[in-house]
Amino acid sequence: MKKLLLVLIILGGLIMGNIYAQDEFLDADELLFIAERVVLIGIIEGDEFVGNGSGTIVDPSGVIFTNRHVVEDSDDLAIFMLTDIGELPELAYFARVVEVSEQIDFAIIQVDRDADGNPVDPTTLNLPALPLNVASAAIGEEVRVFGYPGIGDGYMVITSGEIVTIQNGEVNGERVPVWYRTDSEFSGGNSGGLAVNNAGQLVGIPTSVVTEDRTSGKLGGLLPFSTVLALIEGASDLSSGDTIVEAPPSATTDQITFTLTNDSNTAVCYVFISPTTATSWGDDQLGAEEIINTGDSRAWQLPADFYDVLLLDCDQEEISDTRNVDLTSDDSLTYTGDAESEAPPPASGQLSVSCGQSVEFDNGVEVVLANLNPGEVVRVSAIGLDGFDPVLAVFDGANEGRCSDDSADTSGYAFNLPTTGTVAPASLNAQLTIEAVGNEVYSVIVGGFDNQTGEFLIVIEGVSLIADDGLGDRYIVNATSLGPQPTVTAYMISTASDLDPILYLTNGDNVPINDDNGSPIACDDAGSSELCWTGPLGVASSEMTVFGGATLRGGERDAALLLRPEILDTYGGARLRFLASSYQQSSFGDYVMILQLSNG
């Protein structure tokens, strides 16, 4: 039986021939040959088409490579194939997802039904496919990009450009290209498609587009095929219909067991388990037939993460909504249905923390540090404003917490920010140090001593923007725990002369949120009304005294986002997701992240 020889390509060092001779350009027949093997993927949610992406058939049995973000929230996938370069593609098959990578934006789907929805035998398909002739790219090398962007009105679009930037990262212990940038035109719908060189070799998968407001400049991001193959460890029989490719241990997320027990008098008919950073609940985890009756339990295997859990009864009425459940290790949740048997939740969904020795609070505000770099030593400080006495707690991925009330290390901290005015040194501030391990997520919670309410700064020192961060560093504010009329300000202050910071407000997929006019809610240079969505803030005149008495001054290129209550209501939602990045993702270095928040 036919097998996909990905392992041999990577580990055996096979030297595979080009699809075409090394001509200067691909001719019309060669372009058509490739285009017929690049498909339009129709994304179906419920019974409706909600969007599209692109993909590449890499095996005649109907194996298709694409991006994870194209398929991960879909209920079904329709495959449209090209019959003529000047005609619209036609619905040919339906497909299912068989494998996604949690480390890179990559997925594999498998054709499993014909255009009428009837099951097909993959071994009999014999679809036109591109062999995995993979090449690395060099700066200045020309590439052709194939796909179905939305601006192409459903037709195959082929564009050309050059590789203008290569970003290296570490994969399986080796430094390899993990991101190509190209000036070739592509846009939404191209995702998951194909970029090839002039020898017809597979170079990358179009994945993202970065635009710049000042000059309308735009660069496309290609996920290198060499990186994709470097993450693939083995393959199984394609005729089985089972998982075709599995990622190696270094590229997978630890699995945990989550158990839900129903101790109420109400049957649980719908269960939604969604990562805290997601923007939708996804699918019902019980399906059409299953019910969790009184006294019964149900367990799921999930990637270790923080989750929200929503329960509905058989009338589809909400009976429980539990947020930010720490499922980084095996855990359980019991639904009792008896409100009187449970302690009432704190106002506004604020968090309770008990640190011992009478240091506890019920009005905590949470900030999640989503992707610290392994080995980073980060100082997190809670600085009270206008006499507020903060208490600080930090929880790691194993839900082990540490607390700080009054820290002598912060007694010299002082600030003069546009939104705070002068903040003098005080003895009531708190500080904890995080030594980042692996890819753990850290939860920072600040409350008031003796449940005091007020405003405060969360100051995060020791973070660094590096090329391996991808789009940047993520900071997630649990907005349900803020006061009733919150104003949130985020500052990104560079401590490296080469770093040009930029801050975005993003959705759960780490994509910048646009306002009603299509402008991203972002800030490049805080002092500019044109480059800062929320208006200019005079960060350049700011001065701070931080750890060790060091003086930190704001600069013209530093970033700041001020989000008022009406903005939060319109664009924020239950969680505010800040992305700390750099202008055009072209500069790197250390910075200080400052969040101004309130707990009441």
N, C-alpha and C positions, 0 to 999 in steps of 0.2 A: 504493500500500500504506500501511497505517496506520503511523505513526511516533509515538514518545513525545516530546512537545514540551517536554522538561525544559529544554533550552537556551533556548528562547524564554521560558519562564516566568521564568528567572533573568535572562537578558541582554536580552531584548526588553521587559521591564517590563510584561508583559501584566496587565491588571486583570481578574481572573476573578471571576465572580459567585458568591454563596454557593449552597450546595446548597439551603438553606432560607431563608425569610424570617427577619428578626431577631426571633423570638419570644423570650419570656423563658426558656422551656425547650423542649427537644426533646420532641415528643409520642411516643406509643407507636409509631406507624407510622414516624416518622423514626428512632427508635432501632433498630427492626427492620431498616430499610433499611441502616443502617451495620453492624449486627451480622452481616448476611448476607454482608458483604464482608470480615469479619475471620475468619481461619481458624485452626484448631488445627493446629500443625505437629508431627507425631510424629517423634521423633528415633530413627533406627534405627542400631544398631551390630551388625555381623554380621547375624544374622537376628532380633534381638530389639529391641523397643522399650525404650529406656532413659530416656526423658523426653519432655517436650513443651515447646513454646513457642507463640507466637502470631505472626501476620503479617497484612498487609493487602494485598488484591488491588488493584492500582492501574492495571491495564490488562486489557481483556477477553481478551487473548491469554494470560493466566496469569502475568503479572509480579507478584511478591509482594515487598513490603518487610518486613524483619525485622531483628533484631539479629545481629551477627556471632557473638556467643557462643552463640546458639541453634543455629547450623548448622555451625560450623567443624570440630568433631570428629566429625561424623556420617558414616556410610557411605551412608545414603539418607534421604529425607525423605518422609513420608506427609502428604497434605493432607486434612484433615477439614473439611467445610463444613456450615453450619447450614441446616436446612430449616424449623425452627420454633423459636421462642425458648424453648419449654418442653421441647424434646427434645434428646438428645445429638447432636452433629454426626456426620455419616456420612463414612466413607472415600470420597473422590471421585477423588483423583488421587495421583500421586507427582511429585516435583520434584527438580531438581538445582540446585546453587549455580552461579551464573554470574558473580558479582562480590562481593568483600568489600572493605571499607575497612580499611586498616591504621591510619588516623588516628583514626577514630571507630568506635564499636561499631555498625556498620551493614553489612547484606548484602542482596543481591538474589538471589532464587531464581526459577526458571522451571518452571512445570508442563510436563512432557514425556511423561507416561504416564497412562493411565487407571487405574481402581481394580484392574484385572486385570493391570496391568503392561505393557499394550500401548502402543506409541508413539502419540502424538497429534500432529496438525498444529495448532500454536498459533493459526493464522489462522482455524481453524474452531471454536474453543472458545466464544467469546462469553460469557465468565464475568461475573457481576455484579462491577463494579469501582467504586472510588471515584475520581473525578477528583482531580487534584492541586491542589485548592483549599486553599492553604496560608496560614495566618495566624500572625503573631507574637502572643505572649501578654503580658498585663500582670499585675502583682501584684494579687491580689484577684479576678482573672477566674475564673469557674467553668469547669471542664472535666469531661467525661465520659470514663471510661477503659473500653475494651473489651478483653476477652481471656479466656484460659482458664487461670486460676491453679489450682495443684494443689489448693488448699482448696475449689475449686468442684466437685470430683468429676466433672470432665469437661464440665460445662455452661458455656455462655457466661455470663460475669459482667460486669455493668455497674455501675460505681461512680462517684461524683461527689465533687468537692472543689474546692479553689481553688489557684491558683498562689501560693505563699508566698515563693519566692525565685527570682531570676533571676541566673545567673552568666554574665558576658560573657567572651569570649575572642577571639583573633585568627584569622580565617579568610580566606585569600587577601588578607591585608593590611588587612582591615577588622575593627573591633570589632563583634561580633555576639553574640547570645545563644547559648551553647553548652550550656547546662544549665538546665532548669526543675526546680524542686522543688514538689511538690504534697502536700497532706495527704489526697488521695484514697487509699483503700485499694487496694493491689495487692501481689502476692507472686509467688513462683516460678511460672513458667508464663505469667504476664502478659508476660514479656519478648518484645519484637518486635511487640506489639499496637498499639493506637491510642488516642490521646487527642484529642478534638475539643472545640471551643468550642460555645456555644449556637447558633451559626449553622451548625453542621455542618462547619466548616472544620478541616482537619488541623493540629493544634498540635504533637504530639510522639509519640515512640515510647517506651512504658514500658520502662525499661532496667535500673534498679537500685533497691534499697531500702536505706536507711540506718536502722539502729535504734540506740537508746541504752539502756544497761542500767539506768541509775539511775531513769528514769521510764517505761521501756518506750515512749518516744516513737519515732515512725516517720515518715519522709518518703520519698516516692517520687521517683525521678529520671526525668525525661523528656528524651530526646534531641530537640531541636527539629527539626521538619521543615524549617524555614528553613535550618538548618545543613546538613542533608542535601542540600538542593537547591543550596546555595552551593558544595558540593564536587563537584557533577556538572558535567562540562564538555561532554559530547556524548552522543548516542544513536545506535544503529544500527537497521536494519530489524528489527522484531520477528518477522517471519516467518522470518528466517534461522536463529533459534535460537542465534545467536552472542551474544557479550557485548553486553548491552543498554546498560549505562552504564559509562563509564570515568571514574576520578577524574583530576583535573588533576595536572600534575607535582608541585605543591606538596603533594599529599595522598598520594603514593605513596612506597614505600620503594625505594631503589636496588636493582637486580637485579645479582647476581654469577653467575659461572660456577664451579661446583664440579665437579671431575673426580676420579673414583675409578678407580684402576688396580689390577688384580689381577696381582701378580707372584708369587703363591703357586702351589702345586700343587693347590689346592682351588678348585673352582668356587664363586662367590658367588651364591647363589640368592635371598637376601632382603637388602634394604637399607632401613634405617629412618633417616631424617634428621629430627631433631626439634629445634626451638629449645631452647636451654639452659634457658629459663624455663618450658618446657611441663611438664605433669604426666603425659603419656603419649607413647608413641612414634609414634602415628598409623598411617598406612597404609604397607604395603610399597611402596617406590618402583620396584620392578621389575615388579610385576604377576605374573599367573599364568604367563606363558610365558617371560619374558626371564631370561637367565642371563649373568653376567659370567665368562667362561671365562678360563683362564690366558693372560696376555698381552693381554687385552682391557681397554678402558676404557669408562667411561660418564660422561656429563656431565649436569648439571642446572642449570637457571636457578632461583635462589633469592633471596628478599629478603635483603639484607645484614643479618647478625645473627651471634650466637654459636650454634653447633649441637653436638648430640651425634650420633654416627654409630654405628649398631649393624649388624654384618654377621652373617648366618647362612649355614651351608652348606645343601645340599639336603636334609639330614635335620633341618633346623630347629634345629641345634645352634649355639650362639653361638661365633663364631670371632674376633670383634674388637668391642671396645666402647671407642670413643674419645670423651672428653668435652671440652666447652668448646672446640671447634674455632673459631677466629676466621675467620669467612667474611664479613668486612666489605669484602673485596675478592676478586678472582678468586684461587682457590687450588686445591690438589689434595691428595689423600691416596692413598698407595700401600700396599696390603696385601701384605706379603711372606709371612706365614705362618711365617716362620723366626724363632723367638724368640731364637736364639743370635746372629742378625745384628743384633739391635736392643739398644740399651742397656736394661737392666732398669729398669722404672718405679720411682720413689722410693717409700718406704714410705707406705702410707695414701693413695696417689694425690697426694702433695704435688708442688708445681710447682718446676721448675728454672729459674733465672734466672742469666744471666751478664752482669755489668755492666762487665766489663773491669777492668784494673788489680787483678786478684786479688780483686775483689768479686763473689762468686757464691755461690749457695746452691741446695740441692736439696730444701729442706723448706719451701717457701713456702705460705702460706695466702692464698687469693684472696677479695677482696670486689669485686663488680661494682657500679659506680654507674650505674644503668640509665637515669635520666632527669634529668640536670642541665639546668638552664635555660640556653639559649644566652646567652653573654655573662657568665655567672657566673664569678667567679675564686674557686676553691676551694683551700684549703690542706689537704693530707692529711699527717698526722704519724704516725709509728710511735714509740710510747713504750714502752720496755722496763720490765718489772716484775721486781723481785728480781734485778737485775744483768744481765738479758737484754740483748744487744746486737743491735738489729734492723737489718736492711737493707731498704730500701723501693724498689719499682719500680712505675712507672705506665705502662700501655700504652693508647694511644688507638685509635680505630676502624680506623686503617691499620696496626695492630700495631707501631707505632713506640714504643719504650720508652725511659724515662729512669730512672736510679737515684740513690739517695742513701744514704750510709752515716751519717756523723756530721755533723749539720747544726748550725751555730752558732745558727740561728734558733730551735731548740727547746731550747737549753741552759737557758732559764729556765722551761720548762713544769713545772708541779707540779699534783698532783691529790690530792683526798681524797674518794674515792667509797665508797659502802657496801660494794662488793665488792673494793676494792683497799687500803683504809686509806690511809696517807700515802705518796705517791709523790713523792720529792724530786727537784729538778732534777738532770739528768745530761747529760754531754757526748756520750753514745753514741746519742742519739735521732736520727731521720731525718725529713726533710720534703721534699715536692715540691708545686709549685703546678700546678693544672689551670686552663686558660682554656677553658671549655666552648665548643665550636663545634657549631652545628646540633643534631642529635639524636644525636650520637655517644655510644656506650657506652664507659665507661672502666673498665679493669681495674686494681685496686690489689693488689699482691702483697707480702706481708711474710714474710721469712725471717730466719734467724739468721746473723750473721757467723761464718764458718768452720763453718757448719751447726750452730750452737748451737741448742738447743731451749729453749722457755720460754713464759712468758705476756707479753702486750703489749696495749697499747691502740692502736686505729686511731682517730684524732681527725680529724673532717672539719669544717672551719670554712668559713664563707662561703656555706653553703647557705641557701636561703630557700623557704618554702612559699608558693605563690601560687595564685590561682584557676585559672590555666591548667594547673596540675599535675593537674587532675582529682581522682582519689582521694587523691593524695599522691605522695611521693618513694619510690623503691624502692631497696633495698640488698640484694644477693644474696650470701650467704656460701657459698662452695664447701665444703660440710661434709665432702666426701670427703677434704679435705686437712687436717682437724683431727687432733689427737692421739687416741689410743685411748679416752680417758675425758674428752671435752671438756665444759666448761661454758662457755656463751656468754651474755654479757650485752650488751644494747643499751640505751643511754641516749639520750633526746632532750631536750636542755636548751635551753629557749627563751632567746633574747637580746632578744626583743621583748615588751613588757608585755602586748600584746593576744593573743598566740598561746597557745592552750591545747592542748599537744601530746597526741597519742595514738599508740601504737605497736601494730601488728598483726603477727602471724605469718600469712602468706598462702600460697596455692597458686600455681601458675604462671599462673593467670588473674587474679591480683591480688585474689582473694576470700579474706577471713579464714577461717582454719582453726578449726573448732570442736572442742572436746574431746568425749569420749564422752557427756557430759551435755548437749551442744548449746551450751555456752558458748564464745564466741570467745576464742582465745588472744591476749589484748590487754591493754594497760595504759593507763588514762587518767591518774589521779593516782597516782603511784608510792607515796605514803604510805598509801594506802587498801587494806585487805584486800578490800573489796567491789568496788573499781574496777580492781584490778590482779590479773590471773589468777594470776601466779606469787607472789603475796603482797606485803606492803608492803616497800618499800625506802626508807630515810631520805634521799632525794635532797635534801630541803629543807635539810639541814645540810651539804650538799656544797659545796666551794669549789675552784675551779680557777684557775690562772694560765696564760693561753694567749698567742696571738701578740701581740707588742708589749708584753708585761707586763700585759695587761688581766686584771682579776679577774672571774671568772664564778661566780655563786652559783646553786645549784639552787633551785627554787621548789616550792611545794605542788602546782602543776598539772603539773609536768614528768613525763615518762613513763619507765619502765624495765621491761624484760623480762629475767628471769633464767631461762635454760633449762638444766636439769641433764641429765646423760647419759640418764637414763631418759625424759625428755621428748623429747629429740632422737630417740631410737630410735623412739618411738611416733608423733610428729607431724612430725619434721623432714625425714626422708628425706635424699637426697643433697645437697640445697641448702636453705638457710634463707633465706626471702624475707621481709624486714622491710618493712613499709609505714609510713612516717612521715607522719602526717596530723594533723588537728586535731579536737577535739570537735565533732561534727556538721558537720565541714567548713565551719565558720562563721568561723574566724579564720585570719589569715595573718601571716607575718613571718619573721625570721631565727632560726636555731637552730644548735646544734652537735650533731652526731651522733657518738657514741662507741661503739665496739664493743670489748669485752674478749674476746680470743681466745687460743688457744695453738696451737703447731705441734708438740707432742709431749709 
